Amino acid sequence: MNGVGSLRRKASHRPIGTFIAVLALYSGLVFAGLYGMFGSDIPSPGGPILYAWAPMIAAGVTVWLLGESVRDWLGQLRNLRAGIHWYLIGIAIMMLGTEAETIVAALSGADVAVPYAPAGQYLLTFAVTLFLAGALEELGWRGFLQPRLQQRFSALRASVVIGVVWGLWHVPMILTGTGGFTVFWEYMLNIIAMSVILGWLYNNTGGALPAVMIAHASHNMPRIGDAAGDVPAVFDILSGDTVLYLLCALIIALYAGSQTLTQDGTLPAVPGQLGDSVPEQEGIAD
């Protein structure tokens, strides 16, 4: 018990640092085990799914060490207070990002290929991502880190910090070719911009995690179309979703303001704590 008590005391002083430590430990063990068994040919989706649970597990362990209610933290999954328009906005932004190159190509008169894929394939990918894989990351990124970082940082800065951590956490999967990107700096831009969008969605829905998870799952959906002809030169440098996400993040920061990313200036409360969190412009203790 003394060991657990010591861990809990340390966690209470450095909750963010504790989350990062557990995240790194779990991710490292899973990746080492998978790489040791399969080398760079990590089987999909099994391997990536185990890895994708890391933020959720790190958050759950940290909440437990803090002596807070794991039930309240998981209760965010029942927060359905967001209006239907927020769900539609999240889905639209992510799917428009995925199809940005195809849309621009079609509007410019270039040839567009639409490979046939059964609707069931898209629904299966969405369901696996939402209930088993990537969307569960949001229990850690937005469901734990976002409200706590916003106690110290502006919402925009908190979202950027999460994006950096999120991007670096994906590095092992990128190195094995399962991350979907080959250019690291572009990937970091993509995921930081996406983090701002999801942070904005989280704050404006009062911490409605299902809306954020559905948006995340929409981002991971297969592309419907493919630009078969020439596309604007910008897409030779950045992917279509990176361009769109950067534009959306810029508009959000300018329109909603960096402090809270909301029009009414309020922020979701930290799960398990009472009252809204108000960011203080100080350096974070972790």
N, C-alpha and C positions, 0 to 999 in steps of 0.2 A: 504493500500500500504506500510505503514511503516513496517508492519510485514513481508511482502514479501521481501522488501528491506533489512531488517535485516537478513533474511534467506539467501538471495543471497550474502550478504557480508561474512557471515560465511562460506557458501559453497565455495566461491572463495579462502578462506584461507585454507580450509580443504576439498578438493573435494573427497578424498578417504574416509575420515571419514563421510562425508555427504552420500555417496553411502551406506556405511555400516549401517548408522542410518536408512535410508529409507528402506533398505533391511530388517533389523530387525523389523521395524515397520509394514511393509506390511506382512511379513511372520508370525509375531506374531499374527496379527489380523486375517489373513486367517486361521491359524492353530487353534487359539482359537475358531473361529466360527465353523469350521468343527468339532473339538473335542467336542464342546458344543452340537452340533446337533447329532453327530453320535458316540461319544465316540471313542474307538480305531478302530471301524469298518468303517473307512472313505471310502466312495464309490470310486471305481476306474473305469474309469480314471478321472472322473470329479474333485474330490478333489485334487489329485496330479497335475493335469493340472493347477488349480488355483494357487497352491503353486509354480509350476515351473515358473510362470510368474514373480516371485519376482525379480530376477536379471535384467530382461528386464525393468520392471517398475522402479526399483531403479535407473538404469542407465539413463532412459529417464527423470525422475524427476530431477536428479542431473545435467544432461546436460542443462535442462531448467533453473535451478537455477543459473548455471554458466553463463547464458546469451549466451551460444554457440548455434550453429544451430542444432536443433533436426533433421532437414531434412538431414543435412550432416552426422549426426550419423547414422540415418536409411539408408543413402545412401550406407553404407557398404554392405548392402544386395544386391546391384547391382554390387559389385566388383567381376567381373568374370574373372579377369586377370590371375588367376592361370592356369597353364597348366593342361591338363587332367590327367597327371601322378600324380599330387599332390592329386587330388580327389581319384584316384585309390589307392595311397599309404595310405591315411587316412582310406579308407574303408577296405583295406586289413589288416592293423594293428588291427583295432577294431574287425573285424570279426574273425581274427586268434586268438585274445585274447579270444573271446567268445567261440570258438571251440577248444582251446588249449588242454584241458583235453581229449577231444574226439580224436583229432589227435594223441596225444602221446599214448593213449590207443590202437588205431588202428595200429600204427607203432610197438608197442610192442607185438602185437598179441592178445590183449585182445578183448573180445566181445564188440561190439559197437551197440547200438540201435539207429535207425533213425526213430523216430515217424513220422507218416505221418501228414503233415500239408499243406493245400492248399496254393499255391503261393500267392493267394489273401490275406491270413492272414498276411504273411510277409510284403507284400506291404502296407497293411492297417496300420500295426504297424509302419512301416517306415514313412508313410505319416503323421500319427497323431503325432509322435515324432518330425518330421521335422517342421511341420507347426503349431502345437498347443501346444506342450509340451516341453520336455527336451532340444531340440536343440535351442529353443528360449532363453534359459539361456545364450547362447553364446553372445548375444547382451550386456550382462552385464559382464561376465567373461573375454572374449577375446575382445569384442567390446568396452569395457569401461576401465576395470581395467588393462588389459595387457599393452597397450601403456602408460598409466599414471604411473604405477609402474616402467616401464622400463626407465622412466626419472630419477629415483633415484636408482634403483637396477639393477643388472645384469638381463638378461632375464631369466636365470635359477632360480635365487632367486625370481624374480617376479612370475614365474610359480609356485614355491613351496608355496609362500604366498597365491596365488589364490587357490591352492589346499587345503590348510588348511581352508581358509574361506569357500570354496565350500563344503568341508567335514562336517564342523561344522554346516553349514546351513541345511544340510540334516538330522541332528540328529532327529528332531521331526518326520519326516517320517519314519526313521529307528525304532524309539521307538514304532510306531504304526504298524510296520510290513510291511510297503509299500515301504521300501527302498531297499529291495533285499539282504541285508546283516544282519547278526546277530552278527558278531564279529567286534566290533568298530575299533580296531587297524588295522585289516586287511583292512577294508573299507577305512581308512585314507591313508594307503599305496597305495591302488588301485587308489584312486582319485587324490592323489598328483602325482603319476607317470603318470596318464592319463592327468593331467594338463600340465605336462612338454611336453608330446607328442603334445597336442593341441596347446600349446604355440609355439613350434617349427614349427608346420604346419602354424600357423597364421603368424609368422615372415617371413617364407620362401616363402609365397605366397603374400607378400606385403599387409597383412591385408585382404586377401580374405575371408571374413566371411562365405560365402556359403560353401567353402571347409571344414571349421572347423565344421559347423553345420551338414553337411552330415556325417562327421566322427563321430560326437557325436550321431547322429541318428543311425548309424551303430552299435555303442556300445550297444544301447538299444534294438537291434533286438533279437527275441527269438532264443535259441540255436537250431541248426539243428540236431545235434547228441547228444548222451548221452553215456558215458562210462559205460558199464554194468559189466565189470570185474575189476580186480585190476589195479590201476594206480600208478605211482611213489609216494614214501612217501611224497615228497615235497607238493603234492596236498592235503595231509591230514592237512597241516599247512596253505597253501595259495591256493586260487583258481587259476585256469589256467590263467584267464585274468590278475590277479595280478602279477603272475610270468612273463608273457610275457611283460606287461606294464613296470615293473621294469627293465627288461633287455633292452627294447627299450629306456627308459629314460636314462639309464646308457650309452648306445651306443651314443645317441644323445649328451649328455653332453661331452663325451670324443671326439667325432668326430667333432661336430660343434662348441664346445667351449661354456663355460658358459656365456660369456659376452653378446652375441646376439643370440646364437643358430642358427646362419646362417654362411655360408661359406664366404660371401662377407662382413660381418661385418655391414650390414645396418639393420635398423629397420623401421617398418611402422610408419608413422606420426600419431599423435593423431588426431582423427577425428575432423575437424573444425579448426585445427591449421596447419600452413604451415611448410614444411620442415620435415626432418626425425628427430626422437627423438634419442638422444644419452644419454645412461644411465650414471649418475654421481654416483660415489661410495660414497654416503652420506646416512645418515639415512633418512627415509621418514618422512615428516613433520606431517603425521597423525598418 
